[in-house]
Amino acid sequence: MLGLKVRKIDGEETRKKLIQRGILDRRYRIKNLGDYLVFPISKRIDGDIVEMEFELLEKRDRYDFKFEMIGDIAIIEDKYDPSILKRKNIRSVYRKTGDTEGIYRIKKYEYVAGEKNTETIHKEYGCRYMLDIRKVYFNPRLATERYRIAEKVRDGERILDMFAGVGPFSILIAKKKNVEIHSIDINPDAFYYLKKNIEINKVRNVFPYLGDCREIVKELPDFDRIIMNLPKSSLDFMDTALNKIKKNGIIHLYSIKQKEEIKYNVIDIQKVKSYSPGVYVWRYDIKP
Ligand SMILES: C[S@@+](CC[C@H](N)C(=O)[O-])C[C@H]1O[C@@H](n2cnc3c(N)ncnc32)[C@H](O)[C@@H]1O
């Protein structure tokens, strides 16, 4: 049968496009070849097309409703099928009841089924993140983006993660590269899990801080790279970032604003994920 081979970092975007175009054959399991994924497809399209056998998914593994996994918690949107609890990797089911809100960027959830426990451990690119979905921000759909950033980092850099959350950018980079990372979050629960995750992942090069990044950075040196993952209001913090970036450094600004509104020296743009219908999160790479 036909398969479309893509690099793993392009996997999520490819999956969405194939679903939109009605080409992904969802009866079969996507093949994982290490750095590459092969998507089972129903007709020949442009791209790296291969002929191979795919494993047929059992009926209980195919659902006609959307859900997202954070650790062993399945997050559903509206309806769901209780049989998903038979899957070994699902311990609890929660339903999202609101959008990401407030300074801490937290979502509201209601309990649906399984064990009543919102703390879990999410695995991503060889790292483990302990978190409580009700107390902190975490989005598994940013996995590919975190990997992209980690790939850009060079050994020896000093990095600032201004809105670190439970540490998924910081910890992945710290594991992959020989760098020093200063990671700030204003949410005490995010800070608690950030410290836990530094411990769990045995990284010694991440330095956690609790507080407003505008205050904390005053005590810190200049940086080669600054990560600003706060898409709704990151632009308000650009002065802080520009004060702390080295002459040859780079700022990764995540924002829902259009290119025309970014009045800085943008050298590259990446579409990261959808934010709301018709609105996207973009990454603007900015030089001082
Ligand atoms: C969109 S989340 C990103 C978290 C993390 N980078 C991730 O990818 O999971 C933004 C985070 O910024 C934190 N935050 C908001 N305002 C802040 C501020 N002024 N200083 C430090 N952290 C802040 C929030 O608590 C939240 O955890």
Ligand as a Chemical Component Dictionary entry (heavy atoms), coordinates in Angstrom:
data_LIG
# 
_chem_comp.id                   LIG 
_chem_comp.type                 NON-POLYMER 
_chem_comp.pdbx_formal_charge   0 
_chem_comp.three_letter_code    LIG 
# 
loop_
_chem_comp_atom.comp_id 
_chem_comp_atom.atom_id 
_chem_comp_atom.alt_atom_id 
_chem_comp_atom.type_symbol 
_chem_comp_atom.charge 
_chem_comp_atom.model_Cartn_x 
_chem_comp_atom.model_Cartn_y 
_chem_comp_atom.model_Cartn_z 
_chem_comp_atom.pdbx_ordinal 
LIG C1  C1  C 0  1.974 29.606 27.167 1  
LIG S1  S1  S 1  2.671 29.101 28.697 2  
LIG C2  C2  C 0  4.165 28.365 28.114 3  
LIG C3  C3  C 0  4.811 27.401 29.061 4  
LIG C4  C4  C 0  5.958 26.582 28.480 5  
LIG N1  N1  N 0  6.900 27.392 27.741 6  
LIG C5  C5  C 0  5.443 25.444 27.615 7  
LIG O1  O1  O 0  5.774 25.382 26.429 8  
LIG O2  O2  O -1 4.735 24.578 28.144 9  
LIG C6  C6  C 0  3.188 30.643 29.367 10 
LIG C7  C7  C 0  3.738 30.588 30.778 11 
LIG O3  O3  O 0  4.181 31.912 31.123 12 
LIG C8  C8  C 0  3.945 32.163 32.503 13 
LIG N2  N2  N 0  3.941 33.609 32.661 14 
LIG C9  C9  C 0  2.969 34.512 32.321 15 
LIG N3  N3  N 0  3.369 35.757 32.608 16 
LIG C10 C10 C 0  4.621 35.670 33.121 17 
LIG C11 C11 C 0  5.580 36.629 33.591 18 
LIG N4  N4  N 0  5.317 37.933 33.594 19 
LIG N5  N5  N 0  6.785 36.179 34.034 20 
LIG C12 C12 C 0  7.061 34.853 34.027 21 
LIG N6  N6  N 0  6.193 33.902 33.622 22 
LIG C13 C13 C 0  4.994 34.313 33.166 23 
LIG C14 C14 C 0  2.616 31.429 32.769 24 
LIG O4  O4  O 0  2.481 31.111 34.118 25 
LIG C15 C15 C 0  2.742 30.180 31.854 26 
LIG O5  O5  O 0  3.241 29.089 32.570 27 
# 
loop_
_chem_comp_bond.comp_id 
_chem_comp_bond.atom_id_1 
_chem_comp_bond.atom_id_2 
_chem_comp_bond.value_order 
_chem_comp_bond.pdbx_ordinal 
LIG C1  S1  SING 1  
LIG S1  C2  SING 2  
LIG S1  C6  SING 3  
LIG C2  C3  SING 4  
LIG C3  C4  SING 5  
LIG C4  N1  SING 6  
LIG C4  C5  SING 7  
LIG C5  O1  DOUB 8  
LIG C5  O2  SING 9  
LIG C6  C7  SING 10 
LIG C7  O3  SING 11 
LIG C7  C15 SING 12 
LIG O3  C8  SING 13 
LIG C8  N2  SING 14 
LIG C8  C14 SING 15 
LIG N2  C9  SING 16 
LIG N2  C13 SING 17 
LIG C9  N3  DOUB 18 
LIG N3  C10 SING 19 
LIG C10 C11 SING 20 
LIG C10 C13 DOUB 21 
LIG C11 N4  SING 22 
LIG C11 N5  DOUB 23 
LIG N5  C12 SING 24 
LIG C12 N6  DOUB 25 
LIG N6  C13 SING 26 
LIG C14 O4  SING 27 
LIG C14 C15 SING 28 
LIG C15 O5  SING 29 
# 
